[in-house]
Amino acid sequence: MIVRNRRELEGMAGMFVNMLALRTRSNPQMSFRQLLERVRQVSTGALAHQETPFDMLVEALNPARSPSRTPLFQVVFR
């Protein structure tokens, strides 16, 4: 059973994908556990705002744009 977080989408079939932008920095002196903890904290914070539409985020941040890549993502994990 698929549970949707919006009532109007409950009857729809298929997979919905929401790209969630995460910004974090790694440091060569960090242990792997420290890096995982940092990514966990960033992910938890981002999930709290996952309902914000991506287009609205790009408009609000107004990042420098390049036609060679998407406005906020440089790396995508699938």
Summary of the structure (lengths in Angstrom):
residues: 78
radius of gyration: 15.8
end to end distance: 22.5
largest distance: 48.7
contacts: 104
relative contact order: 0.14
helix: 35%
strand: 0%
